[in-house]
Amino acid sequence: MNNENKLPKVLVIGINAWREDGTAHTLMDIFRCWDSERIALVYTRADMPNTEVCKYYFQISESQIIHSVLKPWMRVGRIVGNTPVVKNVEVEAEHARYTKAHKSNSPWMPFLREIVWKFGQWRTPALKQFVLDFNPDIIFVPIYPNAYMGRIQRYITKLTGKPTVCYLADDNYSYDSCKSILQYVHRFWLRHHVGPIARNCKDMFVIVEKEKEDTDSHFGTDSKILTKSIDFTEKDYQHHTPNHPLKFVYTGSMVIGRDKTLALVADAINEINKQYGEVKAELSISPQPDPSDNIRQRINNGAAHFCGRISRDEVLHVQIKSDVVIFAEALEGKEANAAKLSFSTKITDYISNGKCVLAIGKDYIAPIDYFQRNDSALIAHSKDEILRQIKRIVENPNIVDEYGEKAFNCAVRNHEKNMMNKRFINTMCNAIK
């Protein structure tokens, strides 16, 4: 293949290492259609990469940054390669730090991280040499809720002078989810770095229609929708015979108010079983991380069962065996806005597997808007509607198969692999013209 026919060389500036056994698969899945020799990744975690999707990596770990604040002469940043090794001392220390920060839920933690990165010695000759040696044709910039990532991205884009394409996968720009003055200040700081990148990019990717509307109004872009793609060449809808009792399942995070929503689901199922005088439905929850003791007591009661964490393979098995999978967001306060412009990868997993989805959340958030536009889920916006929808399923179990098929057809329409890859490749190639 001559150079004229090759895909452009892309430099991605992201947070996570790309690993097939990791949790951050979105970017990696997007670039599976690309030539690995023409992708480089600059990332900011201690984990080592392990995938055939990308060939070249430069790591700037947060542990290195922390040490460099006190020891400015310390070497920061290095070229790394694909390795199956997952755990080492630095990785374990970083994971422990993030776990502790998550549990503390302190509003000061984002600021502490930003200050460390502000004074850390990441702008090194080694990073500059890696970027210039790779000599990308285009820079791919995911927009994160961290000002320090925006600072790194601006430095590299200015260094290369090459066109950029941005990817906004969550509400990482508006003030809608801010709950305190500290969060407003942090978001203002973030926007200072992110805004210029977004406004000057050649093109923008988003993940759902509602986010496109919001993003285009902010930045004057004509953004393209880009989500996890699904290969349907050997995949057909498999009709589902409901279990007795009906099996409701939730697997995933219980942060930002989702635990309270799931407690309402548990209460509704127990109430319905009480009304019928028998177990018509049961709920299994496998969360990450563990909920509070109060919430745990509510979701481990009667026909609702707290099952603890399970592996990725077990998650898929549990979902396939279920009748209804639950998509849950907060229903109260600022927490309800946290997913306003998000689109969880679990949504494409649910619908591509032809699962009946019970989607719970406010009608203005992007995931619920998506389900409503495509009539691909049973939807509840409140406590009363949760009870009403579950009762509807119990009284008419065949609706499980009906909405399973609707979900599958929605996935084919919106997430088919060849369609998504073509959109991605064309947009990236047009950006360098």
C-alpha positions in Angstrom: 0.0 0.0 0.0 1.5 3.4 -1.0 1.4 6.4 1.4 -1.5 8.0 -0.5 -3.8 5.2 0.4 -2.8 4.8 4.0 -5.0 6.1 6.9 -3.6 9.2 8.6 -1.2 8.8 11.6 -3.2 9.6 14.7 -1.9 10.6 18.1 -4.5 10.0 20.9 -4.1 11.9 24.2 -6.0 10.0 26.8 -6.1 9.1 30.5 -6.1 5.2 30.5 -3.8 2.6 29.1 -5.4 0.5 26.5 -5.8 -3.1 27.8 -8.0 -5.9 26.5 -8.5 -7.0 30.1 -9.2 -3.4 31.4 -12.4 -1.4 31.9 -11.7 1.5 29.6 -12.6 0.0 26.2 -14.4 2.9 24.5 -11.4 4.5 22.7 -9.8 1.2 22.0 -13.0 -0.1 20.4 -13.3 3.0 18.2 -9.8 2.5 16.8 -10.1 -1.2 16.0 -10.7 -0.2 12.4 -7.4 1.6 12.2 -3.8 0.4 11.4 -2.1 -0.1 14.7 1.2 1.1 13.2 -0.4 4.5 12.6 -1.7 5.1 16.1 0.2 6.5 19.1 -1.2 7.0 22.6 0.0 9.5 25.3 -1.7 8.5 28.6 -1.6 9.4 32.3 -2.0 6.3 34.4 0.4 3.7 35.9 -1.2 0.7 34.1 0.7 -0.8 31.2 -1.0 -1.2 27.8 -1.8 -4.6 26.3 -3.7 -4.6 23.0 -3.0 -5.1 19.3 -5.0 -2.0 18.5 -2.1 0.5 19.1 1.6 0.2 18.5 3.3 3.2 20.2 2.8 4.5 23.8 4.1 7.2 26.0 3.2 7.0 29.7 3.1 9.9 32.2 1.9 8.3 35.5 0.4 10.3 38.3 2.8 8.7 40.8 5.7 10.1 38.8 4.0 13.5 38.8 3.5 13.5 42.5 7.2 12.7 43.2 8.3 15.3 40.7 6.6 18.1 42.6 9.1 17.5 45.5 11.9 16.4 43.2 11.8 18.5 40.0 14.9 16.7 38.7 13.1 13.4 38.7 12.6 11.7 35.3 8.9 11.9 34.3 7.4 10.1 31.3 8.7 7.1 29.3 8.0 5.1 26.2 6.4 1.8 27.0 5.2 -1.2 25.0 2.4 -3.7 25.2 2.8 -6.1 28.1 0.5 -8.7 29.8 1.7 -7.5 33.2 -1.1 -5.9 35.1 0.2 -5.4 38.7 3.3 -3.7 40.0 4.0 -1.5 43.0 3.2 1.7 41.2 -0.1 0.4 39.7 -1.3 -1.0 43.0 -0.4 2.3 44.8 -2.3 4.3 42.2 -5.4 2.1 42.4 -5.3 2.3 46.2 -5.1 6.1 46.0 -8.1 6.3 43.6 -10.2 3.9 45.8 -9.5 6.0 48.8 -10.3 9.2 47.0 -13.6 7.7 45.7 -14.6 6.6 49.2 -13.8 9.9 50.8 -15.9 11.8 48.1 -14.2 15.0 49.2 -14.9 18.1 47.1 -11.3 19.0 47.5 -9.9 16.0 45.8 -10.2 17.3 42.2 -8.4 20.5 43.2 -5.6 18.5 44.9 -5.1 16.5 41.7 -5.1 19.6 39.6 -2.5 21.3 41.8 -0.2 18.3 41.7 -0.4 18.2 37.9 0.0 22.0 37.7 3.4 21.8 39.4 4.4 18.4 38.2 7.2 18.1 35.7 5.4 16.4 32.8 6.5 18.9 30.0 9.7 17.0 29.3 12.1 16.6 26.3 11.2 12.9 26.3 7.5 13.7 25.7 8.4 16.3 23.0 10.7 13.9 21.3 8.1 11.1 21.3 5.4 13.3 19.7 7.8 14.8 17.1 9.3 11.4 16.2 5.8 9.9 15.6 4.9 13.0 13.6 1.1 12.5 13.5 -1.2 13.8 10.8 -4.0 14.5 13.2 -4.6 14.7 17.0 -7.5 12.9 18.6 -8.6 14.7 21.7 -11.1 13.1 24.2 -12.5 15.8 26.4 -12.2 14.8 30.1 -13.5 16.5 33.3 -9.9 17.3 34.3 -8.1 20.6 33.6 -4.7 19.0 33.6 -5.7 16.8 30.7 -6.8 19.9 28.8 -3.4 21.4 29.6 -1.5 18.4 28.2 -3.7 18.3 25.1 -3.2 22.0 24.4 0.6 21.7 24.8 0.8 18.8 22.3 -1.6 20.3 19.7 0.4 23.5 19.8 3.7 21.5 19.5 2.6 19.7 16.4 0.4 22.3 14.8 -1.7 19.5 13.4 -5.5 19.5 13.1 -7.5 18.1 15.9 -10.7 16.1 16.2 -12.4 16.1 19.6 -14.5 13.5 21.3 -17.0 14.5 24.0 -18.5 11.4 25.6 -20.0 12.9 28.8 -21.1 16.3 30.1 -17.5 17.5 30.7 -18.2 21.1 30.0 -21.5 22.5 31.3 -22.2 23.5 34.9 -25.4 21.5 35.1 -24.1 18.8 37.4 -22.1 21.1 39.8 -23.5 20.8 43.3 -21.2 23.2 45.2 -19.2 26.4 44.8 -16.0 24.2 44.6 -17.4 22.2 41.7 -18.3 25.4 39.9 -14.8 26.8 40.4 -13.3 23.5 39.2 -15.5 23.5 36.1 -14.6 27.1 35.3 -10.9 26.1 35.5 -11.6 23.1 33.3 -13.5 25.2 30.7 -10.5 27.6 30.4 -8.4 24.8 29.0 -11.0 22.7 27.2 -12.9 25.5 25.5 -10.2 26.6 23.1 -9.5 23.0 22.0 -13.2 22.4 21.3 -13.8 25.6 19.5 -10.7 25.2 17.3 -11.1 21.5 16.4 -11.7 20.5 12.8 -14.5 18.2 13.8 -16.3 16.9 16.9 -17.6 13.4 17.9 -20.3 12.9 20.5 -22.2 9.8 21.6 -25.9 10.6 21.4 -28.4 13.0 19.7 -29.2 15.1 22.8 -25.5 15.6 23.4 -25.0 16.7 19.7 -27.6 19.4 20.2 -26.0 20.7 23.3 -22.4 20.5 22.1 -23.2 22.2 18.7 -24.8 25.1 20.6 -21.8 25.5 22.8 -19.0 25.3 20.2 -20.7 26.0 16.9 -19.7 22.6 15.6 -21.6 20.1 13.4 -20.7 17.1 15.5 -21.0 13.4 14.5 -22.4 10.7 16.6 -19.8 8.0 17.5 -20.6 5.1 19.8 -19.3 1.6 20.5 -20.0 -0.4 17.4 -21.4 -3.9 17.1 -20.8 -6.6 14.5 -24.1 -8.1 13.5 -22.9 -10.3 10.6 -23.5 -13.5 12.6 -26.0 -12.1 15.1 -29.8 -12.4 15.0 -32.4 -11.7 17.6 -33.1 -14.6 19.9 -36.6 -14.8 21.2 -36.9 -15.0 24.9 -39.3 -17.1 27.1 -39.8 -15.3 30.4 -38.7 -17.0 33.6 -41.0 -17.5 36.6 -40.4 -15.6 38.7 -39.2 -12.9 36.4 -35.5 -12.1 36.8 -34.5 -8.4 37.0 -30.8 -7.7 37.0 -28.5 -4.7 37.6 -24.8 -4.9 37.1 -22.7 -1.8 37.3 -21.8 1.3 39.2 -23.9 2.5 42.1 -22.5 6.0 42.4 -24.2 9.5 41.9 -27.5 8.4 43.2 -28.0 5.2 41.4 -28.0 3.3 44.7 -31.1 5.2 45.8 -32.9 4.5 42.5 -32.1 0.7 42.8 -33.5 0.8 46.3 -36.8 2.1 44.8 -36.7 -0.8 42.3 -36.2 -3.3 45.2 -39.1 -1.7 47.2 -41.4 -1.9 44.1 -40.7 -5.6 43.5 -41.2 -6.5 47.1 -44.5 -4.5 47.1 -45.8 -6.2 44.0 -44.9 -9.7 45.3 -46.7 -8.8 48.5 -49.8 -7.7 46.5 -49.9 -11.0 44.7 -49.1 -13.1 47.7 -46.2 -14.9 45.8 -42.9 -14.1 44.3 -43.7 -12.8 40.8 -40.3 -11.1 40.3 -36.9 -11.0 41.9 -34.0 -8.5 41.7 -30.3 -9.3 41.6 -27.8 -6.5 42.0 -24.0 -6.9 41.4 -22.6 -3.5 42.0 -19.3 -1.7 41.9 -18.5 -0.2 44.3 -20.4 -1.4 47.4 -23.3 0.8 48.5 -23.9 2.3 51.9 -25.1 0.1 54.7 -28.6 1.7 54.6 -29.0 1.2 50.8 -27.5 -2.3 51.1 -30.2 -3.2 53.6 -32.9 -2.0 51.3 -31.6 -3.9 48.3 -30.9 -7.1 50.2 -34.4 -7.7 51.4 -37.2 -10.0 50.4 -36.9 -10.9 46.6 -34.1 -8.3 46.2 -30.7 -9.7 46.5 -27.3 -8.0 46.9 -24.9 -10.4 45.1 -21.6 -8.6 45.3 -19.1 -8.0 42.6 -18.7 -10.4 39.7 -16.3 -10.7 36.8 -16.8 -9.2 33.3 -17.5 -12.7 31.9 -20.0 -13.4 34.7 -21.7 -10.0 34.0 -22.5 -11.1 30.4 -23.8 -14.5 31.6 -26.0 -12.9 34.2 -27.4 -10.4 31.7 -28.2 -13.1 29.1 -30.1 -15.3 31.6 -32.2 -12.3 32.9 -35.6 -11.2 31.7 -35.1 -7.5 32.3 -31.9 -5.5 32.7 -32.0 -2.3 34.5 -30.5 1.0 33.5 -30.7 3.4 36.4 -29.8 7.0 37.0 -30.6 9.3 39.9 -34.0 10.8 40.2 -33.3 13.7 42.6 -31.2 16.9 42.8 -28.0 17.6 41.0 -27.2 13.9 40.8 -30.0 13.6 38.3 -28.0 15.9 36.0 -24.8 13.9 36.2 -25.8 11.7 33.2 -27.4 14.5 31.3 -25.1 14.0 28.3 -23.7 10.6 29.0 -24.3 7.3 27.1 -23.0 4.3 29.0 -21.4 1.5 27.0 -23.7 -0.9 28.9 -26.6 0.5 26.8 -25.1 -0.9 23.6 -24.4 -4.2 25.4 -28.0 -4.4 26.6 -29.6 -3.7 23.3 -27.2 -5.6 21.0 -27.9 -8.7 23.1 -31.7 -8.1 22.7 -32.5 -7.5 26.3 -35.6 -5.9 27.6 -34.5 -2.7 29.4 -36.1 -1.0 32.3 -34.6 2.5 31.9 -35.0 4.8 35.0 -34.1 8.5 35.0 -35.3 12.0 34.3 -36.8 12.5 30.8 -34.2 15.3 29.9 -31.1 13.1 30.3 -29.5 11.7 27.1 -29.8 8.0 27.8 -33.5 8.3 28.6 -34.0 10.6 25.6 -32.3 8.0 23.4 -34.6 5.2 24.7 -37.6 7.4 24.1 -36.7 8.4 20.6 -36.1 4.8 19.6 -38.9 3.2 21.7 -36.3 0.6 22.8 -37.0 0.4 26.5 -39.6 0.5 29.2 -39.1 3.9 30.9 -39.8 5.2 34.4 -39.2 8.8 35.5 -40.3 8.5 39.1 -41.0 6.2 42.0 -44.6 5.7 41.0 -43.6 4.9 37.4 -41.1 2.3 38.5 -43.9 0.5 40.4 -46.2 0.9 37.4 -43.7 -0.4 34.8 -42.7 -3.4 36.9 -46.3 -4.3 37.5 -46.9 -4.0 33.8 -44.2 -6.5 33.1 -45.5 -8.9 35.8 -49.0 -8.8 34.4 -47.8 -9.2 30.8 -44.5 -11.2 30.7 -44.6 -11.4 26.9 -43.6 -7.7 26.9 -40.1 -8.9 27.8 -39.7 -10.5 24.3 -41.4 -7.5 22.6 -39.0 -5.0 24.0 -36.1 -7.3 23.7 -36.7 -7.3 19.9 -37.2 -3.5 19.8 -33.9 -3.1 21.6 -32.1 -5.3 19.2 -33.5 -3.6 16.1 -32.5 -0.2 17.7 -28.9 -1.5 18.0 -28.8 -2.6 14.4 -30.1 0.8 13.2 -27.7 2.9 15.3 -24.6 0.9 16.2 -23.8 -1.4 13.3 -20.1 -1.8 13.0 -19.5 -1.0 9.3 -21.7 2.1 9.4 -19.9 3.4 12.5 -16.4 2.6 11.2 -17.1 4.4 7.9 -18.4 7.5 9.7 -15.3 7.6 11.9 -12.8 7.0 9.1 -14.4 9.5 6.7 -14.6 12.2 9.4 -10.9 11.7 10.4 -9.7 11.7 6.8 -11.7 14.8 5.9 -10.2 16.7 8.9 -6.8 16.7 7.4 -7.8 18.0 4.0 
